[in-house]
Amino acid sequence: MSSENSSQNPEQQRRKPRVAVVFGGRSSEHAISVVTAGAVLRAIDRTKYDVLPIGITTDGRWALTADDPERMAINDRTLPTVAALAESTEGGVVLSVDPGNREVVYSEPGSVPKALGDVDVVFPMLHGPYGEDGTLQGLLELSGVPYVGAGVLASAVGQDKEYMKRVFISFGLPVGPYEVIRPREWDRDPAAARRRIVDFAGEHGWPLFIKPARGGSSMGITKVDSLAGLDDAVEEARRHDPKILVESLLRGREIECGVLEFEDGPRASVPAEIPPVTSHDFYDFEAKYIDAANGLVPAPLTPEETAEVQRLAVAAFDATSCEGLVRADFFLTDDGGFVINEINTMPGFTPISMYPRMWQESGVGYPELVDKLIQAALSRPTGLR
């Protein structure tokens, strides 16, 4: 027995690894994070792991929440929140930033802080800014706690669609036309920024998609068919992020592919296709989560097309230095070539979400997928790697 193991008491040696599932957060994707976490809590093998659910409210408070996946689902088109699950409206959870101390402490005003025990690994189920963008990952690196998914750099690049595209281009991956309007440009001279967008439309044609540069779940995206709707679309995107991305319409099929890190390296799943959504203008938030529009798994592609999109998905994973998992989204254009649209370092993760469905079809069921991600995080060294 190693000296490290011999220094542990029998209780420490016997206890199961403790997984803190962290969800919610300050972004506009708060509710989807809660839904995703509920599915993961339901799937974690409780004979193998102890679980500690920690929700982050929309104002940033870390709360001890009920371990109740049924209350974390979308019911009758009503979205769940951490506030409704929190055990207290004032109590807060604190994770130590001392790498030698992984203890989680819960405190309420006027009460003695209560130790909740050590955490061995964090499963961060947050989407969007203040969670999926490297901020939470940086905190966990400071704390010395292993966590599921991409590190600080990959998370930040995966959240910012401008720099994601710049990285893809530098690695030779095919990217569609885009334009970026930074906050100061619109604030100081909206007329000049507007002209740039109109010039872009003149070169690539209408319609355009105006979207938050650092958003997700299709929130804040507007399809604009002419100059008349442009300003409203920009303001809608800026409600979610002051930096906006302008993209041209790529005519073709929407194809997705999952990447999962195995012991011998990342592998790609069978791809999926998002068919045209006739009840919506495009594959927006309501189509994804409220109406639960179904994709085709596997995508009806030729063997050559399947091999190519799998190659590109793994290449995108490697280009952005990702770890754990990624969902890569593509367009198969009418001329037969693939263009990568974006990656998601923490994709939607309910059993009906595309990422788990692609891996289910690839032979990795949902509970096994959750377990593989936890085990990979536990075996990954913390710090620079």
N, C-alpha and C positions, 0 to 999 in steps of 0.2 A: 504493500500500500504506500502511495506517495505521502510525503510529509504534509502536503496540502490537504489530502483527504483525511489523514490521521488527526489533523488539528480540528476537524469538524466533530461535533457531538453526534451521537446516533440519530437524533431527531433531524439534524441537518442532512445527514447522509440518506435518511429514508424519505424525506419530503419530495414531493413532485415539483418539477419546474413550475414557477409561477409566471403566468402570462397576464400582463396588463393590457387590456384592449382599450385603446384610447380613441375617442370618436367625438363627433359634433363639430365644434370649432366656430370661428368667427366669420368664416366665408359664407357666401350665398349658397354653398352646397351643404350647409349644415344638416338639413333634413336627410339628404341622400346618404351622408356619412352615418347618421343614426340607423338608417335602414340597413346599410351594408354591415355595420357592426352587429346588428341583431342577428343577421344570417350567420356571421362568423361565430358569435357566442353560442348559437344553436348547434353549430357543427363541431366545435372543439371537443375533443375526447376528454371528458372529466375524470376518467379513470387514469389518465396519463398526465394531465395538467391541472393545477389550481388556476382559477381565473379571477381576475380583479377588473371589473368594468369601471372605467373612469370617463366621464363625459366632460367636454368643455363647452360651456354655455356660449351663446352668441356674443356676450360681453367679455369673454375670456376667462371666466372663473372655472377652475378645475373642480369638478363635483364627483362625489361618490354616488353612484347611481344603482338603481335596482338591476339585478341580473335577470331581466325579464324580456326575452326576445319577442314575445307576442306583442308587447306594448311598443315595440320599435319598428313596426311595419306601417306601411301606408294603408290606412283604413278609410274606406268611403271617400277617397280622394283627399283625405286629411293627412298632412305630413307630420311626423313625430318630431319632438324636440328634446334636448337634454334637460331643459328646465322642468318638463313634465315628468322626467324620470328621476330627478335628483332627490336624494333622501333628505336634503335640507336646502332651504333657500339662502342660507348664509354660510354653511360649512364649506370648507375648501380642502383640496388634496394638494400636498406638496411633495415633489420628488427631489431628493437631495442632488446637488450638483457636485458633491464630493465623490470622485470615482471609487473610493474605498467604501462607500456607504450606499447601498441600493435600497434603503428602507423608505417606504412611503408613509407619510404622516397625514392624519386627518385632524382638522381642528375647527372648532366653532367659537364664536365670540363668547368670552366668559367661561369657557370650559378648558380643561387640561387637554392638550393635544394627545391624540390616540395613535399609537404605532400600528400600522396595518401589515407590517412584515416586509420582507425583501421582495423585490421584483427581479426575475431572472431575464425576462425578455419583454419588450413592448411590441404590440401589434398595432401600429398607428393606422387607423382606418379613416383618417381625415382626407378630405378632398379640397383642393383649391388653396388659396393663400392662408398663411398662418397654420400650416400643417403639412401640406403636400409639397411645399415649395422650398424645403430645406431648413425652415425655421425650427420646427420641432426636431428634425434630425440633428441640428446643431446642438440643441439642448440635451438630447440623448447622448451625443458624443461627449459633451462636457461632463455628463453624469456617469459615463462609462457603462451605460446599459445597452446591451445588444438590442437590435430592433429589426423588424421585418422590412424588406424593401430597399429602395435606393438610398444612397448616402446624400450628403449635403449638396455637393456639386450637381450630381445627376438629378436630384429632386428640383433644384433651382432651375436648371436648364429645361427639364421636362415640364415645368410650370410656365415658363416664359416662352411663348410661341415664337417670338422674334429670334431669340438666341438659340432656341431649338433648331429653327430652320437654318441659321447661320452655321451651326455645328454640322447639320446634315450636309449642307453644301460643301463644307470644307472636307468632308469624307467622301464626296462624290455621289451622294444619294440624290435621287431625282426629287425636286421640290417644285411646286406650282408657283405662279406669279403672286407676289404680295407686296404690300406697302405698309409702312408703320407710321403712325402719327403719335408723337410723344406728347406728354401733358403740356409742356411749355409751348409747343407749336400751336396747339389749339387755343390755349389760354391767351397767348400774346397776339396771334394773327390768324384767327379762324378762317378768314377769307383766303389767305395763302395756303393753309392746310386743305381747305375745300378744293382749291384749284388743283392741288396735287392729286387728290382723289379723283377729280373729274378727268384729269389727264390720264390717270391710270385706267379709268373706264374707257377713255378714248382709244387707248392702246389695246386693251384686252376685252372690251365690251361689257355691257350690262347683261344680267344683274351682277351686283357685287354682294359680298357678305361682309358686314361690319361686325366685328366681335371684340370682346375684351382680350387683350394680349395675354393676360394671366388669369384666365377663368376656365371653367369646365362645365360639364353636364349641359352644354349648349345654352347656358344662361347668358342673357344679354346679347344674343346674336340676332341680327335682323338681316333678312334678304331684301336688298334694295334694287328696284327695277329702273329707277330714274333719279335725277337730281332732286325731284320734289320730296322724296322721303329721306334724303341723306342726313340732314341735320338732326332729325328725330332719332335716326338710327345711331348716330354718333353719341348723342346724349344718353341713349339707352345703354350703349356699351360702356360709356364713362361712369354710369351708376355702379358698375361692377369693377372697373379698373380705369384709371385716368389715361393709361396707354392703350391705344386701340390698334387692331390689325385689320387691314383691308385685303380681301382675297377675291380673285375672280372665280367665276363658275367654271368648274372642271366637269366637262360632260363625260359621263362614264358610270361605272358601277362602284359602289362603296364596299370595300373589302377590309376586313379586320383580321389580325393574326395575333395570337398570344405567345409570349416568350416566358419560359420558366427556367430558372437556374437549377441544374442538376449538379451532382458531384463532379461530372466530367465537363461541365460547362453549360451554357444556355442552349435550349432547344426550342424550336417553334412548334406550335400546335397546328392542327388542321385549321385552315382559314374559314371565316364566316363571311356572309354577304348581308348587307342591310338593303333590302329591296326598297324601291320608291314607296314613300308613305303617302297614300292618296288622300288621307284625311288631314294632312298638315302640309304646310308650304315646304318644309324640309324636316330632317330628323332632329326635331327640337326637344326641349325638356319634357313637354307633355307627351310627345310620342314615345320617348324613351321610358319614362317612369310612371306616368299616370295611365296612359293607354297601353303601355307595355307592348309596343309594336315588336313583332318577332322577327329575328334575323334567320337566315338559312344556314344551318350548320350540318355538314360542311358546305362551303360555298361550291356551286356548280362551276368549277374551273377545270381546265385541262391539266394533266399531270405537270406539264411544263410551266403553266401559270402558277400552280400550287407551289412548285419547287422555287420559283422566282420570288414569290411574295414571302415565303418562309426565309429565304436567304436575306432578303432586304430587312425583314423584321429583326433577325439576329444581328445584322449589320448595324441597325439603328440602336439596338440594345448596347452593343459594344461601343459605338461611336460616342454615346452619351455616358459611358462608364456606369451603366446601370447594374443593379444587383437585385436578386430575388425574382422580380416579375415586371412585366411590361405588357401593355396592349398597344400594338402599333396599328394605326389606321391609314388606309391607302385609298386611292382612286385607281381603278383600272380604266384608263381613258379609252375613248372610242378608237384611237389609233393603235391600241393594243399594248401600251406601255403602262407600267405602274408608277404612280407619283405618291410619295409619302406625305400625308397631311399632318400627322402629329403622333406622339406617343403619350401614353398615360402611365405614370410610374405607380399609381395606386388606382387602378380602374375600378369601375363598378363591380361589386363582388357578391351580389346576391345570387342565389342558385339560378335565377333566370337571366342574369347578366351575361353578356357575350363572352367575357373572359372565362368564367367557370364552365360555360356551355362548350366552348371550344376545347377545353382540356378534358371535359367529360367525354366528348367524342374522340379524343386522343388517348383515352384509356386511364385518365387520372380523375377519379370522382371527387366531389366537393370536399368531404371530410379529409380525404387523403391530400388534396391540394392544400388545405389549411395546415395540415400537419407538416407537409414538406416545407412550407414557408417558415413555420416556427422552428423546425429542426435546422434549416439552413441558417437562420438568424442566430440560433444558439451556438452553432459551430463556427460562425464567422468571427474573426478577431475584431475587437474594437480599435479605434484609432486609425491612423493612416494605413492604407493597404493597397 
